[in-house]
């Protein structure tokens, strides 16, 4: 019997990459752009063929910028909002950041949802939460080995060699993705995966609007965590009368104390959400759940080779 393996897709990370990496000359027979749809199908086909998961979830941003995170850190993803508003896709009550989602991509999201539904690939999201939180919950509770596909470093916090949970990091491309385990994180950042939330909190992340602690970069953050274990340990050591922490670092931590009180909550992904799905719901189908609908969409959207490749990948004989 094949060992069970769960593949969790950071779906937006994949379809954004497809949109910007696949030529927009790929169009439906009636002229609509379809590069994100076809690229996403090709990515799924490649990943399923390579890793042969038994279970799969297309994790979804029902809310890409949850208000509860913004209340804690107002700058959270603020720079991604274009013109003071967002591009809303009502089919999933999903919001796409307007700055980085042109109309040609927003128009393809309903197509993506239709194609995934026809294939029977489950889309899992939860109102008021990001796809990262859905991934965090599924990866943390899965009774099987798990691979997380993303271009988001925040999800390195989920890496767990014992479980095991790995990240298939697609920053350099899906075809050139890196397999991230604890040794990879330790080698790259100088901290274990278990310390990544505190590391990211100290360092900050401009792409998410997280300021970090001014004057504390990657090397200092890693050194502090190596010496004192976690953020609590760093702050405790910094507060001692005869503190071993340098005066300059203590001053920087003190200036950022309000930020440090809330940032770990913003950076940490949820791990215990009620998602309303069972593991049986995530079993990878061997054929489209709705073959006639998928055939119609293949013709209407001009999916051609991409549809054939994803169907071949689903076959247990592939």
C-alpha positions in Angstrom: 0.0 0.0 0.0 1.3 3.5 -0.9 2.2 5.6 2.1 -0.2 8.5 2.6 1.1 11.9 1.7 -0.7 15.3 1.8 0.1 18.0 -0.7 -1.1 21.5 0.4 -1.1 24.2 -2.3 -0.8 27.9 -1.5 -3.1 28.4 -4.5 -2.7 32.1 -4.9 1.1 31.8 -4.7 0.8 29.3 -7.6 -1.7 31.2 -9.8 0.1 34.5 -9.4 3.4 32.8 -10.5 1.5 31.3 -13.4 0.0 34.6 -14.5 3.4 36.4 -14.5 5.4 33.5 -15.8 3.2 32.1 -18.6 2.7 34.2 -21.7 -0.5 36.1 -21.8 -0.8 35.1 -25.5 -2.5 32.0 -24.2 -6.1 32.8 -24.6 -9.5 31.1 -24.8 -11.0 30.6 -28.2 -13.0 33.8 -27.7 -9.9 35.8 -26.8 -9.9 35.9 -22.9 -6.5 35.5 -21.2 -6.1 32.0 -19.6 -2.4 31.9 -18.8 -3.0 31.7 -15.0 -5.5 28.8 -15.4 -3.2 26.8 -17.7 -0.1 27.6 -15.7 -1.8 26.5 -12.5 -2.9 23.2 -14.1 0.6 22.5 -15.3 2.1 23.3 -11.9 -0.4 20.9 -10.3 0.4 18.2 -12.8 4.1 18.6 -12.2 3.8 18.5 -8.4 1.4 15.5 -8.4 3.6 13.6 -10.8 6.7 14.3 -8.8 5.5 13.6 -5.3 2.5 11.3 -5.8 0.3 12.5 -3.0 -2.6 10.5 -1.8 -4.4 13.7 -0.5 -4.4 17.3 -1.8 -6.0 20.6 -0.8 -6.0 23.8 -2.8 -5.8 26.3 0.2 -7.5 29.6 -0.4 -7.4 33.1 0.9 -10.9 33.9 1.9 -9.4 37.0 3.4 -5.9 37.9 2.3 -5.6 40.7 4.9 -7.7 39.7 8.0 -8.9 42.6 10.1 -7.7 41.0 13.3 -4.1 41.0 12.0 -4.5 44.6 10.8 -5.8 45.7 14.2 -2.6 44.4 15.8 -0.2 45.8 13.1 -1.9 48.4 10.9 0.9 48.3 8.4 0.2 44.6 7.7 0.1 44.2 3.9 -1.1 47.8 3.7 1.2 48.6 0.8 -0.5 45.9 -1.3 -3.8 47.8 -1.3 -4.0 49.8 -4.6 -6.1 52.9 -4.8 -7.5 52.3 -1.3 -9.5 49.3 -2.4 -9.3 45.7 -3.5 -10.3 43.6 -6.4 -13.1 41.4 -5.1 -14.0 38.0 -6.5 -17.5 37.3 -5.2 -17.6 33.6 -6.1 -15.5 32.7 -3.0 -16.0 36.0 -1.2 -12.3 36.3 -1.9 -10.3 39.4 -2.0 -7.2 39.8 -4.2 -4.8 42.7 -3.4 -5.5 45.3 -6.2 -1.9 46.4 -6.5 -0.6 43.0 -7.7 -3.8 41.6 -9.3 -4.6 43.2 -12.6 -8.0 42.7 -14.1 -6.6 40.0 -16.5 -5.8 37.9 -13.5 -8.9 38.7 -11.4 -11.0 37.6 -14.4 -9.3 34.2 -14.3 -10.0 33.3 -10.7 -13.6 32.2 -11.3 -12.3 30.1 -14.2 -9.7 28.5 -11.8 -12.4 27.7 -9.3 -14.6 26.2 -11.9 -11.8 24.0 -13.2 -10.7 22.8 -9.8 -14.3 22.0 -8.9 -14.8 20.0 -12.1 -11.6 18.0 -11.4 -12.7 17.4 -7.8 -9.7 19.1 -6.3 -10.9 20.5 -3.0 -10.6 24.2 -2.4 -10.4 24.9 1.4 -10.7 28.3 2.9 -12.2 30.0 5.9 -13.7 33.5 6.3 -11.5 35.9 8.2 -8.4 33.8 7.6 -5.6 33.5 5.0 -4.6 30.4 3.1 -1.5 30.3 5.3 -3.8 29.7 8.3 -5.6 26.9 6.4 -2.3 25.4 5.5 -1.1 25.7 9.1 -4.1 23.9 10.5 -4.0 21.1 7.9 -0.3 20.6 8.2 -0.3 20.6 12.0 -3.2 18.1 12.3 -2.6 15.8 9.3 -2.1 12.1 10.2 0.4 11.7 7.4 3.5 13.2 5.8 2.8 16.7 4.4 4.4 18.8 1.7 3.4 22.5 1.6 3.8 24.3 -1.8 4.4 28.0 -1.5 6.6 31.0 -2.3 6.0 32.5 1.2 8.8 32.2 3.7 6.3 32.6 6.6 5.3 29.0 6.2 8.8 27.8 7.1 7.5 27.9 10.6 5.6 24.7 9.8 8.6 22.6 8.9 8.9 19.7 11.2 11.2 16.8 10.5 9.6 14.5 13.1 6.1 14.7 11.7 7.2 15.2 8.9 6.2 18.5 7.3 8.3 20.0 4.5 8.0 23.1 2.4 8.4 22.9 -1.4 9.6 26.5 -1.8 8.9 27.9 -5.3 10.6 31.3 -5.1 12.9 30.3 -8.0 10.1 28.6 -9.9 8.0 25.4 -9.6 10.4 23.4 -11.7 13.3 24.7 -9.6 11.7 24.5 -6.2 13.7 23.8 -3.1 12.8 21.1 -0.6 12.9 22.9 2.8 13.5 20.8 5.9 14.9 21.8 9.3 18.5 21.5 8.1 17.8 23.8 5.2 16.4 26.4 7.5 19.2 26.1 9.9 21.7 26.4 7.1 20.0 29.4 5.5 19.0 31.4 8.6 21.0 29.9 11.5 17.9 29.0 13.5 15.7 25.9 13.7 12.2 26.0 12.1 10.7 26.1 15.6 12.3 29.5 16.1 11.2 30.9 12.7 8.2 32.9 14.1 10.5 34.8 16.5 13.2 35.2 13.9 10.7 36.7 11.4 9.3 38.9 14.1 12.7 40.4 15.0 13.9 40.6 11.4 10.6 41.9 9.9 9.3 41.4 6.4 8.8 44.3 4.1 6.7 42.2 1.7 4.1 41.7 4.5 4.4 45.2 6.0 6.1 43.9 9.2 8.6 46.5 10.4 10.7 44.2 12.6 13.0 45.7 15.2 14.8 48.6 13.8 18.5 47.9 13.7 18.2 44.2 14.2 18.8 42.2 11.0 19.0 38.5 10.2 22.4 37.9 11.8 21.6 39.6 15.0 18.2 38.0 15.2 19.8 34.5 14.7 22.5 35.2 17.2 20.0 36.3 19.9 17.8 33.3 19.4 20.8 31.0 19.5 21.9 32.5 22.8 18.5 32.9 24.5 16.2 30.3 22.8 13.2 32.4 22.0 11.8 35.9 22.0 10.7 35.5 25.6 14.2 34.4 26.6 15.7 37.4 24.8 13.4 39.9 26.5 14.0 38.3 29.9 17.8 38.4 29.4 17.6 42.0 28.2 15.6 43.1 31.3 18.2 41.7 33.9 20.1 44.2 36.0 23.4 42.8 34.8 22.1 41.9 31.3 24.4 39.9 29.0 22.6 41.6 26.1 24.5 44.7 24.8 23.2 48.1 25.6 22.6 48.9 21.9 20.4 45.8 21.4 18.5 46.4 24.6 17.7 49.9 23.5 16.4 48.7 20.1 14.3 46.0 21.8 12.9 48.6 24.2 11.9 50.9 21.4 10.0 48.1 19.7 8.4 46.6 22.8 4.8 47.4 21.7 5.5 45.8 18.3 7.1 42.8 19.9 4.0 42.3 22.1 1.7 41.7 19.1 3.9 40.7 16.1 4.3 37.0 17.0 0.5 36.7 16.9 0.4 38.2 13.5 3.3 36.2 12.1 2.2 32.8 13.5 -0.2 30.9 11.4 -3.3 29.4 12.9 -3.1 25.7 13.6 -6.5 24.8 15.1 -9.2 26.1 12.8 -12.5 24.4 12.2 -12.3 23.9 8.4 -15.3 21.7 7.9 -13.4 19.1 5.9 -12.3 15.5 6.7 -9.3 13.7 5.4 -11.5 11.7 3.2 -12.6 14.9 1.5 -9.0 15.5 0.5 -8.3 12.2 -1.2 -6.8 12.9 -4.6 -9.2 11.7 -7.3 -8.0 9.4 -10.1 -10.3 11.1 -12.6 -12.4 14.3 -12.8 -15.3 14.4 -10.4 -17.4 15.9 -13.1 -15.9 14.7 -16.4 -18.5 16.3 -18.7 -18.0 19.7 -17.0 -14.3 19.4 -17.2 -14.5 18.4 -20.9 -16.7 21.5 -21.6 -14.3 23.8 -19.7 -11.4 22.3 -21.5 -13.0 23.2 -24.8 -14.4 26.6 -23.8 -11.2 27.8 -22.2 -8.8 26.2 -24.7 -6.9 24.2 -22.0 -5.7 21.6 -24.4 -2.4 20.2 -23.3 -2.6 21.5 -19.7 -5.9 19.5 -19.2 -4.3 16.4 -20.6 -1.2 16.7 -18.4 -3.3 17.2 -15.2 -5.5 14.2 -16.1 -2.4 12.1 -16.7 -1.0 13.1 -13.3 -4.1 12.0 -11.5 -3.9 8.5 -13.0 -2.4 6.1 -10.5 -0.6 4.5 -13.5 1.2 7.7 -14.4 
